Amino acid sequence: MVVSAIRPEMQTIPHGVAVHYPSVAMKYPDASAVTTVTDVCWQVTRTRRLVPVALVEPVQLADATVRRVTLHNVQWARERGIGTGASVAIVRSHMVIPRIVEVLVAALVVCPVTCPRCGQAVTVAGRDLVCLNPACAPGA
């Protein structure tokens, strides 16, 4: 929701002020819910990165049922202890993207040793798991 000034004297902006419009955007607070991670699946990107996705007990948030939440990368998931059995608080940021905002009960993250797409070995590269097979990338 955007609130705008309607009185002419409120619409004039003093010289040097970095505001371009006499308006303010108002946002509703994100709805949150507590749920449990039932599993972690691994998606392979076009660059062969393995991205963990938490499958959670379904919860209603902002008129949508949330069943999947990204864990971004293996390092992010490990640092927070978001594995199967973890209890987490989630929100739909700006009523769109589900994300984990708090870990209430941590659980061990079990990482795959082979790529779920091609079955070849994976390695840790920085904060990510990466498939070692160059032919695993789409279009290769």
TASULMO-V731123 format. One record per residue. N is the residue number from 1. PHI is phi in whole degrees, -180 to 180 (none if undefined). BURIAL is # if it has 16 or more other C-alpha atoms within 10 Angstrom, else .. Layout:
n:phi:burial
N:PHI:BURIAL
N:PHI:BURIAL
This chain:
n:phi:burial
1:none:.
2:-115:.
3:-107:.
4:-120:.
5:-73:.
6:-111:.
7:-83:.
8:-56:.
9:-69:.
10:-85:.
11:-87:.
12:-81:.
13:-111:.
14:-60:.
15:-61:.
16:93:.
17:-82:.
18:-84:.
19:-97:.
20:-95:.
21:-134:.
22:-79:.
23:-136:.
24:-134:.
25:-87:.
26:-111:.
27:-121:.
28:-78:.
29:-66:.
30:-71:.
31:-74:.
32:-129:#
33:-153:.
34:-104:#
35:-148:#
36:-117:#
37:-77:#
38:-91:#
39:-168:#
40:-124:#
41:-105:#
42:-120:#
43:-100:.
44:-101:#
45:-85:.
46:-66:.
47:-99:.
48:72:#
49:-76:#
50:-98:#
51:-106:#
52:-76:#
53:-127:#
54:-82:#
55:-95:#
56:-118:#
57:-58:.
58:-59:.
59:-134:#
60:-89:.
61:-138:#
62:49:#
63:63:.
64:-140:.
65:-95:.
66:-97:#
67:-123:#
68:-133:#
69:-140:#
70:-69:#
71:-110:#
72:67:#
73:-158:#
74:-64:#
75:-64:#
76:-61:.
77:-66:#
78:-66:#
79:-59:.
80:-97:#
81:69:#
82:-102:#
83:-123:#
84:-59:#
85:99:#
86:-68:#
87:-104:#
88:-133:#
89:-102:.
90:-124:#
91:-134:#
92:-105:#
93:-57:#
94:54:.
95:62:.
96:-130:.
97:-91:.
98:-73:#
99:-149:#
100:-87:#
101:-109:.
102:-157:.
103:-106:#
104:-88:#
105:-134:.
106:-80:#
107:-146:#
108:-67:.
109:-92:#
110:-100:.
111:-96:#
112:-73:.
113:-102:.
114:-128:#
115:-71:#
116:-70:#
117:-87:.
118:-116:.
119:86:.
120:-81:.
121:-67:.
122:-119:#
123:-136:#
124:-88:.
125:-129:.
126:68:.
127:-95:.
128:-116:#
129:-97:#
130:-132:#
131:-72:#
132:-83:#
133:-86:.
134:-63:.
135:-80:.
136:-73:#
137:-65:#
138:-58:.
139:81:.
140:-83:.
